[in-house]
Amino acid sequence: MDNILDKAYDIETFRKKGHALIDMMADYLSEATSDRAEIQAIPWQSPKEQLDYWQKDFRKPNLADPLDLFERVMDRSIQVHRKRYLGHQTTPTLPVTVLSAALTALLNQGMGVYEMGMVGNTLEKVLTEHLAQKLGFGRETSGFITSGGSLGNLTALLAARAAATDIWHNGYEDGQQLAVLVSEEAHYCIDRSARIMGLGAAGIIKVPVNEKFQMRTELLEQYYQQALSEGKQVVSVIGCAGSTSTGSYDDLRAIAAFSRKYNIWFHVDGAHGAPAAFSPKYRHLVAGIEEADSVVVDYHKMMMTPSLSTAVLFKSGGDAYKTFSQRAQYLWTDQNTEEWYNGGKRTFECTKAMSALNVYTISRTYGDEVFKENIERLYGLAERFADMIRANENLELAYEPQCNIVCFRFTAAEGDLSKLNLAIRKALLEEGRFYIVQTVLNGELYLRVSLMNPLSTEKELQELLLTIEENASGVLQL
Ligand SMILES: Cc1ncc(COP(=O)(O)O)c(C=O)c1O
């Protein structure tokens, strides 16, 4: 078998390497969950060092064994399964999804039309209907899965625009200014979506937040009237459940009441926090979500699924078909019919990964209980972490956390606290044992922890605070 292509498709090599890779990944997982102090969450290297390394690697002769490559990729990547990974909202994927993701890669379903994703398109319907029911939606709901919260929010907001005005077909009229009302703490993808839709800076009306970083819903009326007086047409009011920096949940009931009063599309960005609905203890945080016209939920944040996998739900199923209407005769015969099984009619993507299999595998293996447990464990751990910060006179909590995102800073020093906390976080990053991030709140820099790993415990959090204090005294001595 000399031909390179025949060699590349060799099945026995695949079988052998596959077994070895599974062993390697199992070793990684068992090390990740061990308590060894020297285990790193991030093997930090600068972009230049990384680029030099891979440019050199790329020039080398072909690999004798891909496992050598996989091992080096693992060793040089941030490791989200480490108990001291406490950074961005990326989930330590459930091991069973590593298996379903491998199968997804093998089957490589196109998904755009039914034939190219018979199982996948059907799983999307089953899963999104179930999620919608968890959120309290009625029977009219429909949904699908798309590639990420950013694209999900854009898709939902395009539907909001289509419900208000037919710009999709007609383009903008002279002087027509559309707008959305959203908390100033919303994820940047909302701003980006609005700009992509042609709303411009004037069309993104940011409503101020309160001391818990929730939208001040009592200001909605005033901001709306102001928009009207400036000749703007408000096509959507958007609630955060929760917001990215602080994990704050807007008062969705109040936003729902406002949107009802003026018949404005109510969208909820629940990318991070909507799965609170799985927990009887925390579901109050999303009260009112069932009144939304559309909701976005990232399975790949709080539902332990590999990236990317985002549910876009529409309360009124037909709305899902209004977003994109285009002729694609080679895919489907009639654009105007509502066929849930032809995925491409409702998503931005044409070809799309069958990521539904990952979520479906979790659901069928462990049921809703695993989502409930994950939320309760992580939100509960955040409450205890907040207690630790409160009890430490060198630290200050930025606000009362509502979910698994906690922002705080070291304050036992004179001078520029933002600069000091930036240096603390830089020292943490370069040392690599812990991974946390930073954010700016009210113009000041804070340290930010997202508790994403249900295997993290108070022990790691206590060690983190100790390391922060050590780093602070190291920085202050410089
Ligand atoms: C609240 C919120 N919405 C949307 C997004 C964007 O989602 P994605 O990264 O899946 O595109 C994020 C990402 O952190 C988020 O926190």
The ligand as an SDF file (V2000), in Angstrom:
LIG
                    3D

 16 16  0  0  0  0  0  0  0  0999 V2000
  -24.2380   35.7270   27.7080 C   0  0  0  0  0  0  0  0  0  0  0  0
  -23.4830   35.3000   26.4950 C   0  0  0  0  0  0  0  0  0  0  0  0
  -24.0690   35.4060   25.2920 N   0  0  0  0  0  0  0  0  0  0  0  0
  -23.4380   35.0210   24.1680 C   0  0  0  0  0  0  0  0  0  0  0  0
  -22.1600   34.5330   24.2180 C   0  0  0  0  0  0  0  0  0  0  0  0
  -21.4860   34.1230   22.9480 C   0  0  0  0  0  0  0  0  0  0  0  0
  -21.5790   32.7540   22.8180 O   0  0  0  0  0  0  0  0  0  0  0  0
  -20.5860   31.9120   21.8920 P   0  0  0  0  0  0  0  0  0  0  0  0
  -19.2320   32.0440   22.5080 O   0  0  0  0  0  0  0  0  0  0  0  0
  -21.1480   30.5350   21.9580 O   0  0  0  0  0  0  0  0  0  0  0  0
  -20.6450   32.4900   20.5250 O   0  0  0  0  0  0  0  0  0  0  0  0
  -21.4980   34.4200   25.4430 C   0  0  0  0  0  0  0  0  0  0  0  0
  -20.1290   33.8990   25.5280 C   0  0  0  0  0  0  0  0  0  0  0  0
  -19.4730   33.9400   26.5310 O   0  0  0  0  0  0  0  0  0  0  0  0
  -22.1880   34.8020   26.6140 C   0  0  0  0  0  0  0  0  0  0  0  0
  -21.6280   34.7190   27.8180 O   0  0  0  0  0  0  0  0  0  0  0  0
  1  2  1  0
  2  3  1  0
  2 15  2  0
  3  4  2  0
  4  5  1  0
  5  6  1  0
  5 12  2  0
  6  7  1  0
  7  8  1  0
  8  9  2  0
  8 10  1  0
  8 11  1  0
 12 13  1  0
 12 15  1  0
 13 14  2  0
 15 16  1  0
M  END
$$$$
